[in-house]
Amino acid sequence: MEKSLNIDDDLKLIIAEKEKHSDIIYDKFMETFLKNEPIAVSINSKMEDLKDIYLYVVGKALKEPVSVIAYLGNECIGGALNYIITDIPNSTENPNLSFKNDFSHEIESFKKINLAARPIIVVVREIEKNYGFFIPNCKKLLKLESLFVDSNFSGKGIGTKIVKMAIEIAKKENCDYVMTVASAAGSGQIFKKLGFKCVREISVSSFLSNGKRMLKDFHDGNKTIKLMFYKINN
């Protein structure tokens, strides 16, 4: 990359296109997540462990033109994988009142998923469980499935710009909310700064399988995983 490139002037955020950006996004997504995503790092994930899951995530996010890709010059340096949800689960049960911390049964039940990758599925499903309880009047939301930025460009405001664009996309799509799960300290701070509200928070150490911790302490010092919503005021 040319050293003369400046983030303020040369950063470009665009809507991701499936045919044009699928491989680029997948490669950068895998690269950054294996290095930086706290859950993936805590379970010592390898490329082959997560390949199928992340291929699915990227494919789902690119079905509609609502994901974001960030370029500095000709290099992809980050993005946000998003998709629209309209079948919001109708739930009157507060998931915060029904947390059970041993997930050995769930780990065992995902037989079609690589064993090493199962903790990621279990954790995300639990934090998102009965999420409709928190947004009873929501008809449509944008799920910000993944925010990723090349570690060489972290702390420069790129993640904030990407999330702001995701919010604007949600507004244009007439969504009622943006939903996301924050496992990294940095992304959690971005979401909070931009007005996301945390409705559910679970300690990393609370997730057990056969009485043992599923997740090691996160490398970024974050202690919890958060379910967060941004309310769209159209």
Secondary structure, DSSP 8 states (H G I E B T S, - for coil): --TT--HHHHEEEEE--HHHHHHHHHHHHHHHHHHH-HHHHHTT--HHHHHHHHHHHHHHHTTTTT-EEEEETTEEEEEEEEEEE-------S-GGGS---B-HHHHHH-TTS-GGGHHHHHHHHHHTTTGGGG-TT-S-EEEEEEEEE-GGGTTSSHHHHHHHHHHHHHHHTT-SEEEEEE-SHHHHHHHHHTT-EEEEEEEGGG-EETTEESS---TT---EEEEEEEE---
